[in-house]
Amino acid sequence: MLIGNVGKDPDVRYYEADQAVAQVSLATTEQGYTLTNGTKVPEHTDWHNLVFYKKLAKIVERYVHKGDKLYVEGRIRYRFYDDQRGQRRFVAEILVENMEMLTPKLNTNKSDASQEAF
């Protein structure tokens, strides 16, 4: 489970039979604090690669934008790939199974939003 802010607009791709996959970067931030001895611990941000499939990917494409706050549930997948220079790269991704949008939409068309199943 993660709660964070979207770093950039989703990257959505379509493949066979109108199926979609969306990729989103999500920033989670641990607030800074001061210890009892006066030591200041700075704020820390981690970036996560989220992957959405099928219907959830289409919802992300339509409603999720840079800066939006999301709650996601999913599982971690680790994989390797070779980049353009032949270097072996490691990637950790969150395969999202459930999502809730936490950013209020001020100009949402109610009839359009009520017909969309999340």
C-alpha positions as CSV (number, residue, x, y, z in Angstrom):
1,M,0.0,0.0,0.0
2,L,1.3,3.4,-1.0
3,I,0.0,7.0,-0.8
4,G,1.9,9.6,-2.8
5,N,1.9,12.1,-5.6
6,V,2.1,11.4,-9.3
7,G,5.4,12.7,-10.8
8,K,4.3,13.0,-14.4
9,D,1.3,12.3,-16.6
10,P,0.8,8.5,-17.2
11,D,2.5,6.8,-20.1
12,V,-0.2,4.6,-21.6
13,R,0.3,2.0,-24.4
14,Y,-2.3,-0.2,-26.1
15,Y,-1.7,-3.8,-27.2
16,E,-3.8,-6.6,-28.7
17,A,-7.6,-6.3,-28.6
18,D,-7.7,-2.8,-27.1
19,Q,-5.9,-3.8,-23.9
20,A,-4.0,-1.1,-22.1
21,V,-1.0,-0.8,-19.8
22,A,-0.2,2.5,-18.0
23,Q,3.0,3.4,-16.2
24,V,3.1,6.1,-13.6
25,S,5.9,7.4,-11.3
26,L,4.7,8.0,-7.7
27,A,6.6,10.0,-5.0
28,T,6.2,9.1,-1.3
29,T,7.6,11.5,1.2
30,E,8.6,10.9,4.8
31,Q,8.4,14.2,6.6
32,G,11.5,15.7,8.3
33,Y,11.6,15.9,12.1
34,T,13.9,16.9,15.0
35,L,15.2,14.3,17.5
36,T,15.0,15.0,21.2
37,N,18.8,15.8,21.2
38,G,18.2,18.5,18.6
39,T,19.4,16.6,15.5
40,K,17.4,17.5,12.5
41,V,16.4,14.6,10.2
42,P,15.6,15.9,6.7
43,E,12.6,15.1,4.6
44,H,13.1,12.0,2.3
45,T,11.3,11.2,-0.9
46,D,11.2,7.8,-2.6
47,W,10.1,7.2,-6.2
48,H,8.0,4.1,-7.2
49,N,7.3,2.8,-10.6
50,L,3.6,1.8,-10.8
51,V,2.1,-0.4,-13.6
52,F,-1.6,-0.6,-14.3
53,Y,-3.3,-3.0,-16.7
54,K,-6.5,-3.3,-18.7
55,K,-9.5,-1.3,-17.3
56,L,-7.5,0.3,-14.5
57,A,-5.0,1.5,-17.0
58,K,-7.8,3.2,-19.0
59,I,-9.1,4.9,-15.9
60,V,-5.6,6.1,-15.1
61,E,-5.3,7.5,-18.7
62,R,-8.5,9.4,-18.3
63,Y,-8.4,10.7,-14.8
64,V,-4.8,10.7,-13.4
65,H,-2.5,13.6,-14.0
66,K,0.8,15.0,-12.7
67,G,0.5,16.2,-9.1
68,D,-2.5,14.1,-8.2
69,K,-2.5,12.2,-4.9
70,L,-3.1,8.5,-5.2
71,Y,-3.7,5.5,-2.8
72,V,-2.6,2.3,-4.4
73,E,-2.5,-1.4,-3.4
74,G,-0.5,-3.9,-5.3
75,R,2.4,-6.3,-5.4
76,I,6.1,-5.8,-6.1
77,R,7.7,-7.2,-9.3
78,Y,11.4,-7.2,-9.9
79,R,12.9,-7.6,-13.3
80,F,16.1,-7.1,-15.3
81,Y,16.6,-5.7,-18.8
82,D,19.5,-4.7,-21.1
83,D,19.6,-1.0,-22.0
84,Q,20.6,0.5,-25.3
85,R,24.3,0.3,-24.4
86,G,24.0,-3.4,-23.3
87,Q,24.1,-2.6,-19.6
88,R,22.1,-4.9,-17.4
89,R,19.5,-2.8,-15.5
90,F,17.3,-3.7,-12.5
91,V,13.8,-2.4,-12.1
92,A,11.3,-2.7,-9.1
93,E,7.7,-2.1,-10.1
94,I,4.4,-2.1,-8.2
95,L,1.7,-4.0,-10.1
96,V,-1.3,-2.1,-9.0
97,E,-4.4,-4.1,-8.2
98,N,-6.5,-1.4,-6.6
99,M,-6.4,2.4,-6.7
100,E,-8.2,5.3,-5.1
101,M,-7.8,8.9,-6.3
102,L,-7.3,11.3,-3.3
103,T,-7.1,14.6,-5.2
104,P,-10.5,16.3,-5.3
105,K,-11.7,17.2,-8.8
106,L,-13.3,20.6,-8.8
107,N,-14.7,20.6,-12.4
108,T,-15.8,17.0,-12.7
109,N,-18.9,16.4,-14.7
110,K,-21.1,14.4,-12.2
111,S,-23.0,12.4,-14.8
112,D,-19.8,11.3,-16.5
113,A,-18.0,10.4,-13.2
114,S,-21.0,8.5,-11.9
115,Q,-21.1,6.2,-14.9
116,E,-17.5,5.2,-14.6
117,A,-16.9,2.1,-12.5
118,F,-13.8,2.2,-10.4
